[in-house]
Structures are given as C-alpha cells and as structure tokens.
Amino acid sequence: IGFCLNRFCNEACMAIQQLLSVSVGFSLGFLSYLVFVYTLSQQQQDAHHAPHQPTQIQTEVIRPPPAAPPPPPVAAPLVAVDDEQATDDEVADINNAMQPEQCFCDPPRQPREKVNAYKHQVTLSANKCTDTLEKHRMGKPLISSVLARCGMLWLLRHADQHLPTDAPKLIFDYGYDAMEYPIVEKMHKESLFLTPLLPQDSIQLPGKRGLPRQHILMAPPTLHRIKAIMATPSVFDIQFALRLDEMLTYATPIDIWSLVGKLIAMARTTYMILPCAGFSDLTDVDIVRKAVKRVLRQHKEKEMPIGVHELEVDVEPLASFEYKNCSKELLKITTRRVVRGCKLKWCYYPGGHRYTVQFSATTDVMLTDHSLPNPTPFKSYHNDYPTINVADLISWGLTKPQRETIFWEVVSLAPFKNPAGWRWLYIGPGKAIRMPTPPGNGTLLPIDSQPNKPTGRHYLEFLKMALCVGEIHTTTRWKQVYNPNNGHLEYITKDSKFRFAENLAWRKDKGGWKPLQYKDARTNKDQAYDQGGKCPMCADCVESGFAPETIPKDCGECADCQRRNLIGRGVPLTAVFVGCVEVEDVNENGAKTAAYCDDSQVGTILRPSTPKKM
C-alpha cells in the first residue's frame, strides 16, 4: 500500500508540474498578445484624434518648370485613384506624377484629409449668401448665379483694396445677367466694359436696357466665341468669370482645364468662382494650378504656334461664400508672365499665326509681328488706353443699333487707304479711333491683301459691309474671293447680287455688273442716315466725299447724335446678336470651319475660291 501511494503521488506531482508549465506558457503568450493589441489600438486612436492642421494657401505662384530630357519607359499604369475608376487622363496624370523629371506633369495631389480639412475651414469662414434678386424670379435660382452676385457685391465693398479704380481699365465680364450692374459707376469713368449677355434662367429679361456709353452688351459666351477671342491679340486688364459653372454649359463641349487655363492668360487679373461639384480631392487653388499645367503641357505636346506658350500666375483666395450647402472661394488670379501666339484678328484663318503677345506683372504689353522680315517686339496700343479691335468686338456679336453706332463713329474718322474692319479700335469710354501704326510696322496690311481706296458713297458701302449695317449688309452674307484676272481680293455676297471690287460697290442686273447709283441724301432726306429727322446733319456727312486721310465734314456731330439716340432708346436685350465676320462660312453657326477660329491651326489655309461667274 505504501508503495502504491508513493508512486501515485509521484505521478500526480509530475502531471501537476506539466500542467503548470503549460498554463504559465499559455498565460505569458496570451499576456504578450494583449499587450500587442493594446499598443496597436492606442497608436490608431492617437492618430485618429490627432488635430489636423488646415492648409493655409494665401498666395500660390505657378511657373512652367524648366525643360528636361525625355522620361524613361513607364511601368503599367494604375487603374484607380481615390477609390474612383481612373480615366485615361487620370492615368496619364499618375504616370507623370511618378516621373519627377517630366516637364509639365500635374502638381501632386494633397492628401484627402488635408483637402477636407481646408474645405471645412472654408465653410466655417464663409459669408452666408442671400438671393438679392428673389423678387425678380419666377423659379429657383442656380447656385452659381447667387454666389456670383455675392462675390461681385463683396468686391464692390472692398474695391479700394482689390479693384484698381484710379485709372481707365478694359474689363471683360463673361456673365452679365442684364440686372443691376453698379461696378460701372465704381470704376474709372474712362474704362470700357465688355459684357456678354448670360441671362439667368429664372428671371425674365426686360425688352431693353439703358446702358452708359462705356458699357457694351455682347452676344452670349458660346464655345465658338470664347475660343475665337482667345486666338486674338486682345488683352484685358480685368476679367470676371464668376459664373464659370454656367459658362461651361454655354461653351459645351470644353473641359474646365482648357477653359480656366486659357481664360486667365487673356488678362492681367481674373476674378473667378469655380463650380460647386466635381472636385472632391482638390481645393479651388489646386484646380487653377492643374489648369495652368494642363494648358502648358498641351502646348508643348502639340507644338501649336497659336495659344498659351508661357503662363505664370499668383492665386489668392479673397473670401468664401456659402449658399445651399455649397461653399466656394472668390479667387483673384494675377498673371505674372504671359506669352501667347495669336492671329491678326478674329477668325483670320488664311494667315494663321501673326502675332506673339507677351507681358508681365511689371511690363507693358508687347506685340511681335511675325509677318515682317525681321520681327521685333513693339509696344502695343493696349498700354495707352483700354481698347479692343473693332473687328474682334463686332465679330463676337452685337445688336444692330450698337453696330450702327460704331459705324457712325468710324465714319467720323479720316478714312484709311485700306479701310478693313480691323483698322479701327474701340476705346473707353466708348468711341472708335484709328489704329496707330506701330514703329517699323509699315501699314499693318496683311501680306496677302491689296489696298482698297474707295471714296464717296462707295466708301460708306464698304464700311457697311465690314460692320454689317444697312439693308443689304444685314440680310446677306459676304465672302472674300480672288479675281483671277487681276489677283486682287474682292468681296461678293453669297447670292451673287452685290459685289465690292475696284473700290466700287456693284449691283448685278440683266445687263451684268453695274456700279451702285446713289441719290443725294441732303435732298431726299434719307431716313437711313438721319434717324427719321433726329440727326439731319448726317445727310451732310454722307456727302462729304471721304478722301483718304481727310477728316470728313459734319460727321463728328452726326456720330454724337447717333450715340445719344442709342443711349436714349436703350439696347434691346431680345434682339438678334449678329457676329459680323467678313470671311466665308466662319461664324458662330459654322460647324465646318469653326476650328479655324481657335488655336488648332498650324499652317496657312487657302481662301475661298473665286466663283465661276462674276
């Protein structure tokens, strides 16, 4: 018995020792696991509760990076960005971001947490917008329209800090809604305002609007018009793109990167409010930075002579506004350096690239004429007064009363030997002048044109054709042709009933082409000239003879009378805006040759052929 008890005790002790060893090992392992889990969870909790520092972007300088050698082959592209399916453009952006030596890659994106924190800060500091036009509405307004008016009113309240009101400026507003527009009175009285009509959907327009002399109403900002003006030498002192969301609708199809990047290269200062939707991982400043990079990269890849060559800008958020859960910043974009390739004028497609425009924040606007044997930069007339070329102005589209007023302004000036529509400028506070001849630039004639020297009433008919006024010139379209007999450039209507050639206006009848015959305007009291008796001095003006380089008699007083009539009766808002373009088939509705008006043209394009029967 003693032996059995002793053996049982020994075996029991060994079993207990093994059990304790296993238990202690298990306990130590489990305790280590608990310590690991606790440490990991504590780190995550600390990271989660760590305060975010919002990105304070006050001024962003954007410059094209220096040239670099071609990048090495790239690995297979990624296919998703921020949990969203990537487009081809996004894949290209990712590949470029993986190559620091790539010249024009998009700027790297900020972490989404920082972007969200910055946007949250924008919302907290935003000014609450109210719809100041509610009593005029027939329905709900677009958010962009309300934010735009808030932004404009804020600029008016802070004009002393942010608007240059001490000198005349050329101001282009892409979103004029034909409502109250007090900024005209705030700016210098010699300024010139160019305002394409962009009506609000929920507001019924009045039949007409009385506008001061320096305020020009223009046709809505369609894609054709925006692309065409970007290819001209025009330079604006100030641009307002506060309704960019609605501009994108009117300018369909154009992406926001091309619109923003090319738009800001047109002016020294641009005030902009971007669309509310579509950019969850980009701040408003980031969008402008990306647009600049895209435009520069596009120019480098396609090697286009027309378009944005160089662009450096400062971007400054001035204020933020909130309306119906949309918070957006009012951006002030200042161009530090711009180099653009341009055409001679609006839709001038035969010659293609004609000028290079360049300016910086501290220098004048300079033009280089590449049609000259030794092109050298010269000072542009933009530096002397706020101005736009008459051809560019009327080609965008004006109402007939406005074109008639400009016609009389031009009539009152000494005629050019070659009176093409682009030879005149329209300046603040609303008058036409002759284009000065830059030093060393000869007569500014196109290299492929012949000088015209019409006089008398034929000179008036030529101006009517160039400015789309008069009974003949508003109901028919003209085209440019070459006469195979003498090689001179001529004009003929598409119905082949009227022609301007050899300095004369011709009408076609059964016997062939015959020069137009005119009755004496002074004895016949032609109402087309004297506004139904309101401007009788215009009848004397049209009989002045219009010898080249000679100021016509009585025409200055006539132009003043015609201008007073326009201001008195107001500008019609429901009238047809005619884009007056003197070349065949190039207009706001011409799909076939619309590409000739933008920056895609590389070489020379032949003019329309001469009709078989003249």
Secondary structure, DSSP 8 states (H G I E B T S, - for coil): -HHHHHHHHHHHHHHHHHHHHHHHHHHHHHHHHHHHHHHHHHHHHHHHHS-------S-EEE-----------------EETTEE--HHHHHHHHHHT-TT-TT-------HHHHHHHHHHHHHH-EE---TTGGGBSS---HHHHHHHHHHHHHHHTHHHHS--SS--EEEETTB-SS--THHHHS-TT-EEEEEB---TTB---SEE---TTEEEE----HHHHHHHHTSS--EEEEEETTHHHHHHHT-S--HHHHHHHHHTTEEEEEE---SSS-TT--HHHHHHHHHHHHHHHHHHHT-SSEEEEEEEEEEEEEEEEETTEEEEEEEEEEEEEEEEE-SSTT-TTT---EEEEEETTS--EEEETTSSS--EEE-GGGTS-EEEHHHHHHH-B-HHHHHHHHHHHHTS---SS--GGGEEEETTTEEEE----TT-TT---TT-------HHHHHHHHHHHHT-SHHHHHS-EEEEE-TTT--EEEEETTSSEEEETTEEEEEETTEEEE-----HHHHT-HHHHTTTT-THHHHHTTS---TT---TTHHHHHHHHHHHHHHH-EESSS--B----STT-STT-STTGGGGSTT--S--------S--
